[in-house]
Amino acid sequence: MERPITWDAERERLSLAYLEARYGLTPVTPRINPKMVVLHWTAIPTLEKSLEAFEPSRLPQTRPDIQTAGALNVSAHYLVDRDGTIYHLLADTLMARHTIGLNHCAIGIENVGGTPETPLTEAQLKANIWLVRHLKASFPITYLIGHHEYTSFEGHPLWLEQDSAYRTEKTDPGPAFMNDVRRAVKDLGLQGPPKMQNP
């Protein structure tokens, strides 16, 4: 279901600024060539509140942990409600801020919930499996990772974050969820986190 969040001149300008400051990239437009899919949870209990979090172009003051890394608000390309309904928030080839170091090549899928009170559901699992298959059929996707696995790309050619101190600790969507998705799409031959890691 199409449910676009705001993409205005400010969001475009902030996206270009993010690409330059974080990755040293200076494209004319903030477009990406998707090579991976990253699965997340919002840790927000409802669809409405999750959409509210992504809607503004500018990062709210409530995110001091990532404020110094740019004024662009966080977002994702897709949001999956707890009943499995898929909402398309941004065009797949526009950059969304959802994974440090990899936003220039990653499509982000957020799942509503992820708290102890709102664990991810079977319907969300099925929706994520369908989305991964859909995206692999549409783009040359090579990698499928969970947000909690993103730092394993440090040292990999796709990792472009220039600030070695800019990292956040993530647990979403968790090994169990990722194992279930990977098992269901094993036939696609997608790679997980690279084995190489910085010492």
KEVODREN-408223 format. One line per field, with one value per residue: x, y, z of N, C-alpha, C, O in turn; residue in one letter; residue number from 1. Coordinates in steps of 0.05 Angstrom, whole numbers, plus 5000, padded with zeros to 4 digits. Last residue first. Layout:
BEGIN
n.xx: c(X; ...)
n.yy: c(Y; ...)
n.zz: c(Z; ...)
ca.xx: c(X; ...)
ca.yy: c(Y; ...)
ca.zz: c(Z; ...)
c.xx: c(X; ...)
c.yy: c(Y; ...)
c.zz: c(Z; ...)
o.xx: c(X; ...)
o.yy: c(Y; ...)
o.zz: c(Z; ...)
residuo: c(a; ...)
num: c(NUM; ...)
end
This chain:
BEGIN
n.xx: c(5798; 5737; 5720; 5691; 5643; 5585; 5518; 5493; 5469; 5420; 5395; 5343; 5332; 5322; 5280; 5270; 5317; 5315; 5272; 5293; 5338; 5315; 5289; 5334; 5367; 5335; 5329; 5358; 5397; 5453; 5491; 5522; 5577; 5626; 5680; 5698; 5668; 5652; 5619; 5617; 5620; 5630; 5679; 5689; 5702; 5641; 5600; 5585; 5548; 5497; 5466; 5420; 5389; 5403; 5410; 5427; 5458; 5445; 5399; 5388; 5314; 5269; 5274; 5287; 5237; 5206; 5233; 5225; 5169; 5159; 5185; 5154; 5105; 5119; 5131; 5081; 5053; 5079; 5109; 5151; 5121; 5105; 5128; 5182; 5182; 5169; 5135; 5135; 5194; 5225; 5273; 5313; 5363; 5427; 5467; 5473; 5472; 5515; 5531; 5474; 5411; 5374; 5352; 5345; 5349; 5309; 5292; 5241; 5207; 5178; 5137; 5089; 5069; 5036; 5008; 5015; 4998; 5036; 5064; 5123; 5147; 5202; 5245; 5253; 5287; 5310; 5324; 5385; 5426; 5482; 5508; 5489; 5444; 5443; 5429; 5386; 5329; 5294; 5293; 5285; 5310; 5265; 5220; 5173; 5158; 5175; 5140; 5090; 5094; 5094; 5043; 5012; 5027; 5057; 5103; 5169; 5211; 5216; 5265; 5291; 5333; 5359; 5385; 5430; 5434; 5406; 5432; 5398; 5397; 5394; 5427; 5481; 5528; 5578; 5603; 5624; 5592; 5575; 5572; 5543; 5496; 5477; 5465; 5424; 5387; 5376; 5351; 5306; 5281; 5270; 5235; 5206; 5171; 5137; 5117; 5065; 5041; 5012; 5017)
n.yy: c(4885; 4884; 4825; 4782; 4758; 4799; 4777; 4739; 4736; 4697; 4656; 4643; 4600; 4622; 4645; 4620; 4629; 4684; 4688; 4660; 4690; 4739; 4723; 4708; 4755; 4820; 4864; 4900; 4919; 4962; 5018; 5060; 5103; 5141; 5138; 5140; 5168; 5152; 5097; 5058; 4993; 4963; 4937; 4929; 4955; 4936; 4901; 4891; 4929; 4905; 4871; 4894; 4896; 4838; 4831; 4807; 4825; 4834; 4854; 4884; 4886; 4855; 4808; 4828; 4849; 4803; 4777; 4814; 4813; 4761; 4765; 4805; 4778; 4737; 4769; 4793; 4748; 4734; 4795; 4820; 4842; 4884; 4881; 4884; 4913; 4909; 4956; 4950; 4946; 4970; 4961; 4996; 4983; 5012; 5045; 5087; 5067; 5048; 5076; 5060; 5058; 5098; 5144; 5131; 5152; 5121; 5075; 5063; 5118; 5107; 5074; 5027; 4980; 4920; 4884; 4852; 4871; 4906; 4935; 4955; 5001; 5018; 5052; 5097; 5145; 5201; 5267; 5303; 5327; 5291; 5272; 5292; 5260; 5211; 5219; 5254; 5255; 5295; 5334; 5301; 5314; 5334; 5316; 5275; 5217; 5179; 5184; 5174; 5119; 5103; 5119; 5084; 5032; 5026; 5021; 5020; 4993; 4982; 4936; 4917; 4894; 4914; 4891; 4916; 4947; 4999; 5057; 5119; 5191; 5248; 5279; 5287; 5264; 5259; 5226; 5219; 5199; 5241; 5287; 5269; 5248; 5293; 5328; 5299; 5302; 5356; 5363; 5330; 5355; 5405; 5393; 5329; 5279; 5251; 5183; 5148; 5094; 5043; 4976)
n.zz: c(5259; 5221; 5186; 5138; 5125; 5117; 5131; 5075; 5007; 4973; 4944; 4940; 4973; 5023; 5045; 5094; 5122; 5128; 5164; 5209; 5221; 5235; 5282; 5313; 5318; 5308; 5277; 5333; 5364; 5359; 5376; 5328; 5311; 5295; 5295; 5244; 5192; 5141; 5113; 5073; 5053; 5008; 5018; 5089; 5136; 5165; 5165; 5216; 5231; 5221; 5250; 5267; 5221; 5181; 5109; 5048; 4986; 4932; 4884; 4834; 4835; 4832; 4859; 4909; 4922; 4928; 4970; 5010; 5014; 5034; 5083; 5107; 5112; 5147; 5193; 5202; 5218; 5265; 5293; 5344; 5406; 5446; 5495; 5483; 5415; 5364; 5321; 5251; 5215; 5156; 5110; 5064; 5018; 5007; 4991; 5026; 5077; 5105; 5150; 5189; 5164; 5150; 5110; 5041; 4974; 4924; 4902; 4921; 4950; 5015; 5036; 5033; 5079; 5086; 5139; 5184; 5231; 5245; 5184; 5157; 5112; 5069; 5070; 5125; 5166; 5204; 5177; 5174; 5200; 5226; 5270; 5316; 5327; 5349; 5401; 5404; 5385; 5395; 5358; 5293; 5229; 5177; 5152; 5187; 5187; 5223; 5266; 5244; 5235; 5289; 5305; 5271; 5287; 5353; 5386; 5366; 5347; 5293; 5266; 5200; 5148; 5088; 5027; 4976; 4933; 4895; 4884; 4899; 4897; 4906; 4850; 4839; 4890; 4922; 4980; 5030; 5070; 5104; 5071; 5025; 5046; 5073; 5031; 5006; 5048; 5051; 5001; 5007; 5049; 5026; 4984; 5006; 5020; 5073; 5056; 5022; 5019; 4982; 5000)
ca.xx: c(5809; 5761; 5714; 5713; 5660; 5611; 5540; 5489; 5490; 5429; 5425; 5351; 5335; 5348; 5289; 5249; 5310; 5336; 5270; 5268; 5341; 5332; 5273; 5312; 5376; 5343; 5304; 5335; 5389; 5427; 5486; 5501; 5564; 5597; 5668; 5702; 5674; 5678; 5619; 5628; 5620; 5604; 5678; 5678; 5723; 5664; 5608; 5602; 5577; 5509; 5490; 5440; 5402; 5388; 5420; 5404; 5459; 5464; 5404; 5409; 5341; 5268; 5265; 5307; 5260; 5198; 5231; 5253; 5183; 5148; 5194; 5183; 5107; 5110; 5151; 5104; 5044; 5080; 5088; 5145; 5140; 5096; 5099; 5172; 5186; 5196; 5138; 5123; 5171; 5219; 5246; 5306; 5334; 5409; 5462; 5477; 5447; 5505; 5551; 5500; 5433; 5365; 5372; 5333; 5363; 5316; 5318; 5263; 5215; 5196; 5141; 5112; 5066; 5061; 5003; 5028; 4980; 5036; 5048; 5105; 5139; 5177; 5229; 5257; 5264; 5310; 5310; 5365; 5399; 5467; 5515; 5514; 5440; 5452; 5449; 5413; 5350; 5293; 5312; 5275; 5312; 5288; 5245; 5187; 5146; 5189; 5169; 5096; 5093; 5117; 5066; 5009; 5032; 5034; 5082; 5146; 5210; 5214; 5239; 5291; 5309; 5364; 5361; 5423; 5450; 5403; 5431; 5415; 5388; 5400; 5403; 5463; 5510; 5566; 5590; 5641; 5603; 5580; 5585; 5570; 5513; 5484; 5485; 5449; 5397; 5389; 5376; 5326; 5290; 5287; 5261; 5205; 5196; 5144; 5124; 5090; 5036; 5028; 5000)
ca.yy: c(4874; 4899; 4845; 4800; 4746; 4788; 4794; 4752; 4734; 4722; 4658; 4667; 4594; 4609; 4656; 4621; 4601; 4672; 4700; 4651; 4662; 4737; 4734; 4689; 4731; 4797; 4851; 4893; 4891; 4955; 4990; 5056; 5076; 5142; 5139; 5115; 5174; 5163; 5116; 5084; 5009; 4978; 4959; 4919; 4943; 4954; 4910; 4870; 4936; 4924; 4859; 4887; 4920; 4852; 4832; 4810; 4820; 4813; 4852; 4865; 4899; 4881; 4806; 4813; 4867; 4824; 4764; 4807; 4837; 4769; 4745; 4810; 4802; 4730; 4751; 4809; 4762; 4716; 4774; 4817; 4826; 4882; 4881; 4860; 4915; 4900; 4940; 4963; 4931; 4973; 4952; 4991; 4988; 4994; 5022; 5093; 5079; 5032; 5065; 5074; 5041; 5076; 5142; 5133; 5145; 5145; 5085; 5045; 5103; 5122; 5102; 5037; 5008; 4932; 4903; 4844; 4852; 4881; 4936; 4932; 4997; 5003; 5050; 5072; 5136; 5173; 5249; 5287; 5336; 5302; 5260; 5304; 5287; 5212; 5199; 5265; 5236; 5272; 5337; 5315; 5297; 5341; 5315; 5300; 5237; 5181; 5185; 5201; 5137; 5097; 5131; 5113; 5042; 5028; 5000; 5037; 4995; 5010; 4941; 4932; 4891; 4914; 4897; 4901; 4923; 4980; 5032; 5096; 5164; 5228; 5273; 5309; 5260; 5284; 5224; 5232; 5180; 5214; 5288; 5282; 5232; 5269; 5336; 5304; 5276; 5342; 5378; 5325; 5327; 5403; 5404; 5357; 5282; 5275; 5204; 5163; 5113; 5068; 5000)
ca.zz: c(5284; 5230; 5206; 5146; 5146; 5108; 5137; 5100; 5027; 4984; 4945; 4926; 4944; 5018; 5019; 5074; 5115; 5111; 5138; 5196; 5213; 5211; 5260; 5308; 5303; 5324; 5288; 5315; 5369; 5351; 5382; 5349; 5312; 5292; 5321; 5258; 5220; 5144; 5135; 5066; 5077; 5009; 4998; 5064; 5120; 5167; 5139; 5204; 5235; 5202; 5237; 5288; 5230; 5202; 5137; 5066; 5015; 4939; 4913; 4838; 4837; 4820; 4832; 4894; 4918; 4910; 4944; 5002; 5006; 5008; 5064; 5102; 5095; 5120; 5181; 5194; 5194; 5242; 5289; 5316; 5391; 5417; 5494; 5496; 5444; 5371; 5346; 5275; 5225; 5184; 5116; 5092; 5021; 5022; 4975; 4997; 5066; 5082; 5132; 5187; 5172; 5168; 5132; 5067; 4998; 4939; 4892; 4927; 4926; 4997; 5045; 5017; 5070; 5078; 5118; 5159; 5217; 5260; 5208; 5158; 5140; 5075; 5045; 5112; 5151; 5198; 5195; 5159; 5207; 5205; 5244; 5306; 5318; 5321; 5396; 5408; 5376; 5413; 5380; 5317; 5253; 5195; 5137; 5184; 5170; 5197; 5271; 5254; 5212; 5272; 5317; 5270; 5260; 5334; 5387; 5370; 5376; 5301; 5279; 5226; 5164; 5116; 5042; 5000; 4932; 4917; 4869; 4906; 4888; 4927; 4864; 4833; 4867; 4914; 4954; 5010; 5051; 5115; 5097; 5023; 5028; 5088; 5051; 4992; 5039; 5074; 5008; 4986; 5052; 5049; 4978; 4996; 5005; 5060; 5075; 5021; 5041; 4980; 5000)
c.xx: c(5803; 5772; 5740; 5703; 5681; 5627; 5566; 5512; 5482; 5450; 5435; 5382; 5345; 5353; 5316; 5258; 5289; 5329; 5290; 5265; 5316; 5335; 5289; 5296; 5353; 5350; 5310; 5345; 5368; 5422; 5457; 5498; 5542; 5586; 5637; 5688; 5675; 5687; 5648; 5629; 5633; 5603; 5651; 5676; 5715; 5688; 5632; 5611; 5595; 5538; 5506; 5466; 5425; 5403; 5399; 5414; 5432; 5463; 5423; 5418; 5362; 5296; 5267; 5300; 5282; 5222; 5224; 5252; 5211; 5163; 5184; 5194; 5136; 5112; 5143; 5126; 5066; 5072; 5094; 5127; 5132; 5117; 5088; 5142; 5176; 5202; 5167; 5126; 5160; 5194; 5242; 5277; 5327; 5380; 5441; 5471; 5449; 5480; 5541; 5518; 5459; 5388; 5362; 5354; 5346; 5330; 5324; 5291; 5240; 5202; 5157; 5115; 5092; 5055; 5029; 5024; 4991; 5017; 5046; 5090; 5118; 5173; 5202; 5240; 5271; 5285; 5313; 5351; 5377; 5438; 5498; 5522; 5466; 5450; 5460; 5435; 5378; 5313; 5313; 5297; 5302; 5287; 5269; 5213; 5162; 5181; 5184; 5126; 5100; 5118; 5092; 5034; 5032; 5043; 5060; 5122; 5188; 5217; 5240; 5265; 5312; 5337; 5368; 5396; 5444; 5419; 5430; 5412; 5408; 5389; 5409; 5436; 5492; 5549; 5576; 5629; 5622; 5596; 5593; 5585; 5541; 5503; 5495; 5472; 5423; 5400; 5391; 5352; 5311; 5298; 5280; 5233; 5194; 5171; 5134; 5093; 5061; 5021; 5018)
c.yy: c(4892; 4886; 4859; 4820; 4765; 4777; 4782; 4771; 4749; 4718; 4684; 4671; 4619; 4605; 4644; 4631; 4601; 4643; 4687; 4663; 4652; 4708; 4731; 4698; 4712; 4772; 4826; 4881; 4881; 4925; 4983; 5026; 5077; 5114; 5139; 5114; 5148; 5169; 5126; 5104; 5036; 4996; 4975; 4943; 4932; 4940; 4929; 4879; 4914; 4930; 4880; 4877; 4914; 4876; 4844; 4809; 4823; 4805; 4828; 4863; 4877; 4894; 4833; 4810; 4853; 4841; 4785; 4795; 4831; 4793; 4753; 4790; 4808; 4754; 4744; 4792; 4781; 4730; 4756; 4793; 4824; 4867; 4878; 4858; 4889; 4903; 4932; 4944; 4944; 4957; 4953; 4982; 4979; 5003; 5003; 5069; 5084; 5044; 5053; 5060; 5055; 5058; 5121; 5130; 5150; 5137; 5112; 5056; 5087; 5105; 5119; 5067; 5017; 4961; 4918; 4863; 4843; 4861; 4908; 4933; 4975; 5002; 5036; 5071; 5108; 5166; 5220; 5268; 5321; 5308; 5270; 5293; 5299; 5241; 5200; 5245; 5247; 5250; 5313; 5316; 5313; 5323; 5319; 5297; 5263; 5205; 5190; 5205; 5166; 5115; 5126; 5128; 5072; 5038; 5003; 5020; 5016; 5014; 4970; 4927; 4903; 4913; 4894; 4909; 4905; 4954; 5009; 5074; 5143; 5201; 5250; 5305; 5285; 5280; 5251; 5230; 5193; 5197; 5260; 5280; 5243; 5252; 5312; 5312; 5279; 5315; 5364; 5338; 5320; 5374; 5402; 5367; 5310; 5273; 5228; 5183; 5131; 5086; 5025)
c.zz: c(5307; 5256; 5213; 5166; 5156; 5131; 5127; 5105; 5052; 5006; 4956; 4927; 4929; 4988; 5012; 5046; 5093; 5103; 5119; 5168; 5199; 5202; 5234; 5284; 5296; 5307; 5303; 5289; 5349; 5357; 5376; 5352; 5333; 5289; 5320; 5285; 5235; 5173; 5141; 5089; 5071; 5033; 4999; 5044; 5093; 5153; 5141; 5176; 5223; 5206; 5221; 5276; 5251; 5211; 5155; 5094; 5028; 4968; 4918; 4867; 4840; 4818; 4817; 4865; 4903; 4902; 4922; 4974; 4996; 4997; 5036; 5081; 5088; 5101; 5152; 5182; 5184; 5216; 5266; 5312; 5361; 5401; 5465; 5494; 5457; 5400; 5350; 5299; 5251; 5191; 5147; 5095; 5050; 5022; 4986; 4979; 5036; 5069; 5106; 5167; 5167; 5177; 5152; 5088; 5023; 4965; 4904; 4920; 4932; 4972; 5027; 5023; 5057; 5068; 5112; 5136; 5190; 5247; 5221; 5185; 5140; 5105; 5050; 5086; 5140; 5182; 5186; 5178; 5193; 5213; 5221; 5279; 5305; 5309; 5367; 5401; 5379; 5405; 5398; 5339; 5277; 5220; 5156; 5168; 5166; 5181; 5245; 5258; 5221; 5248; 5301; 5282; 5259; 5307; 5366; 5368; 5384; 5331; 5290; 5241; 5191; 5131; 5072; 5011; 4956; 4912; 4889; 4885; 4896; 4920; 4884; 4848; 4863; 4889; 4947; 4982; 5031; 5097; 5107; 5049; 5026; 5071; 5067; 5011; 5024; 5067; 5031; 4992; 5031; 5053; 5001; 4991; 4992; 5046; 5059; 5044; 5043; 5003; 5000)
o.xx: c(5810; 5756; 5761; 5681; 5689; 5623; 5570; 5525; 5468; 5449; 5458; 5392; 5354; 5376; 5331; 5244; 5289; 5333; 5284; 5257; 5318; 5334; 5279; 5290; 5353; 5339; 5291; 5366; 5360; 5440; 5439; 5502; 5544; 5585; 5624; 5685; 5654; 5710; 5666; 5638; 5657; 5586; 5651; 5672; 5732; 5694; 5643; 5629; 5620; 5552; 5526; 5485; 5445; 5428; 5381; 5425; 5416; 5467; 5419; 5440; 5356; 5300; 5267; 5317; 5295; 5226; 5235; 5268; 5220; 5170; 5199; 5209; 5142; 5120; 5160; 5138; 5070; 5084; 5111; 5130; 5108; 5130; 5065; 5131; 5163; 5224; 5185; 5120; 5176; 5175; 5256; 5259; 5333; 5374; 5438; 5469; 5429; 5470; 5557; 5520; 5467; 5384; 5344; 5373; 5333; 5323; 5343; 5311; 5258; 5202; 5151; 5098; 5113; 5038; 5043; 5035; 4977; 5019; 5055; 5103; 5098; 5192; 5183; 5223; 5292; 5265; 5320; 5364; 5354; 5427; 5500; 5540; 5464; 5455; 5482; 5458; 5393; 5314; 5330; 5316; 5311; 5265; 5291; 5226; 5166; 5195; 5204; 5137; 5113; 5139; 5110; 5044; 5050; 5064; 5045; 5120; 5189; 5225; 5261; 5246; 5333; 5320; 5380; 5386; 5452; 5417; 5451; 5393; 5432; 5373; 5428; 5424; 5489; 5554; 5565; 5644; 5635; 5613; 5615; 5608; 5560; 5523; 5519; 5494; 5442; 5420; 5415; 5374; 5330; 5322; 5304; 5253; 5183; 5191; 5139; 5075; 5076; 4997; 5036)
o.yy: c(4886; 4878; 4847; 4831; 4764; 4786; 4758; 4780; 4768; 4698; 4692; 4687; 4616; 4607; 4656; 4625; 4584; 4635; 4680; 4648; 4636; 4703; 4722; 4681; 4700; 4769; 4811; 4888; 4858; 4909; 4996; 5010; 5092; 5103; 5137; 5093; 5135; 5173; 5109; 5127; 5037; 5014; 4998; 4965; 4925; 4917; 4937; 4866; 4919; 4934; 4873; 4874; 4927; 4877; 4857; 4789; 4841; 4782; 4806; 4870; 4855; 4911; 4834; 4810; 4866; 4848; 4784; 4801; 4842; 4794; 4751; 4798; 4816; 4751; 4746; 4800; 4784; 4725; 4761; 4773; 4827; 4879; 4869; 4836; 4873; 4896; 4946; 4920; 4949; 4955; 4939; 4995; 4957; 5026; 4981; 5073; 5085; 5032; 5049; 5035; 5062; 5044; 5127; 5115; 5171; 5116; 5126; 5047; 5096; 5080; 5143; 5083; 5014; 4964; 4927; 4859; 4829; 4837; 4888; 4931; 4976; 5002; 5042; 5089; 5097; 5179; 5214; 5254; 5324; 5295; 5260; 5304; 5314; 5245; 5191; 5254; 5248; 5229; 5312; 5301; 5335; 5319; 5308; 5276; 5271; 5214; 5205; 5226; 5180; 5126; 5143; 5146; 5084; 5051; 4983; 5005; 5027; 5035; 4982; 4915; 4901; 4930; 4874; 4931; 4882; 4941; 5001; 5073; 5148; 5190; 5235; 5324; 5301; 5292; 5264; 5232; 5178; 5181; 5257; 5273; 5228; 5242; 5310; 5304; 5263; 5307; 5361; 5326; 5306; 5371; 5398; 5352; 5313; 5265; 5227; 5197; 5129; 5093; 5027)
o.zz: c(5330; 5273; 5212; 5164; 5180; 5154; 5129; 5086; 5052; 5020; 4950; 4911; 4906; 4979; 4996; 5026; 5075; 5080; 5097; 5149; 5179; 5178; 5214; 5266; 5274; 5285; 5310; 5279; 5350; 5356; 5386; 5334; 5352; 5267; 5340; 5297; 5239; 5179; 5145; 5085; 5065; 5034; 4991; 5052; 5077; 5158; 5120; 5165; 5221; 5186; 5209; 5290; 5251; 5209; 5147; 5103; 5020; 4975; 4908; 4875; 4848; 4801; 4792; 4847; 4886; 4879; 4900; 4957; 4976; 4973; 5016; 5064; 5066; 5078; 5134; 5162; 5160; 5195; 5249; 5326; 5355; 5383; 5461; 5493; 5444; 5409; 5343; 5297; 5269; 5175; 5161; 5084; 5058; 5026; 4977; 4955; 5022; 5050; 5088; 5167; 5145; 5197; 5168; 5084; 5026; 4977; 4895; 4931; 4947; 4974; 5023; 5015; 5068; 5050; 5130; 5114; 5176; 5253; 5208; 5206; 5126; 5121; 5036; 5082; 5146; 5185; 5162; 5194; 5199; 5231; 5199; 5266; 5286; 5286; 5361; 5396; 5360; 5418; 5416; 5339; 5282; 5231; 5151; 5170; 5143; 5163; 5245; 5253; 5206; 5241; 5300; 5270; 5247; 5304; 5362; 5348; 5406; 5340; 5294; 5231; 5204; 5126; 5080; 5005; 4957; 4892; 4899; 4871; 4899; 4935; 4879; 4857; 4881; 4868; 4964; 4963; 5016; 5106; 5118; 5049; 5025; 5081; 5073; 5008; 5028; 5077; 5030; 4988; 5036; 5058; 4998; 4992; 4971; 5058; 5035; 5052; 5062; 5007; 5016)
residuo: c(p; n; q; m; k; p; p; g; q; l; g; l; d; k; v; a; r; r; v; d; n; m; f; a; p; g; p; d; t; k; e; t; r; y; a; s; d; q; e; l; w; l; p; h; g; e; f; s; t; y; e; h; h; g; i; l; y; t; i; p; f; s; a; k; l; h; r; v; l; w; i; n; a; k; l; q; a; e; t; l; p; t; e; p; t; g; g; v; n; e; i; g; i; a; c; h; n; l; g; i; t; h; r; a; m; l; t; d; a; l; l; h; y; i; t; g; d; r; d; v; l; y; h; a; s; v; n; l; a; g; a; t; q; i; d; p; r; t; q; p; l; r; s; p; e; f; a; e; l; s; k; e; l; t; p; i; a; t; w; h; l; v; v; m; k; p; n; i; r; p; t; v; p; t; l; g; y; r; a; e; l; y; a; l; s; l; r; e; r; e; a; d; w; t; i; p; r; e; m)
num: c(199; 198; 197; 196; 195; 194; 193; 192; 191; 190; 189; 188; 187; 186; 185; 184; 183; 182; 181; 180; 179; 178; 177; 176; 175; 174; 173; 172; 171; 170; 169; 168; 167; 166; 165; 164; 163; 162; 161; 160; 159; 158; 157; 156; 155; 154; 153; 152; 151; 150; 149; 148; 147; 146; 145; 144; 143; 142; 141; 140; 139; 138; 137; 136; 135; 134; 133; 132; 131; 130; 129; 128; 127; 126; 125; 124; 123; 122; 121; 120; 119; 118; 117; 116; 115; 114; 113; 112; 111; 110; 109; 108; 107; 106; 105; 104; 103; 102; 101; 100; 99; 98; 97; 96; 95; 94; 93; 92; 91; 90; 89; 88; 87; 86; 85; 84; 83; 82; 81; 80; 79; 78; 77; 76; 75; 74; 73; 72; 71; 70; 69; 68; 67; 66; 65; 64; 63; 62; 61; 60; 59; 58; 57; 56; 55; 54; 53; 52; 51; 50; 49; 48; 47; 46; 45; 44; 43; 42; 41; 40; 39; 38; 37; 36; 35; 34; 33; 32; 31; 30; 29; 28; 27; 26; 25; 24; 23; 22; 21; 20; 19; 18; 17; 16; 15; 14; 13; 12; 11; 10; 9; 8; 7; 6; 5; 4; 3; 2; 1)
end
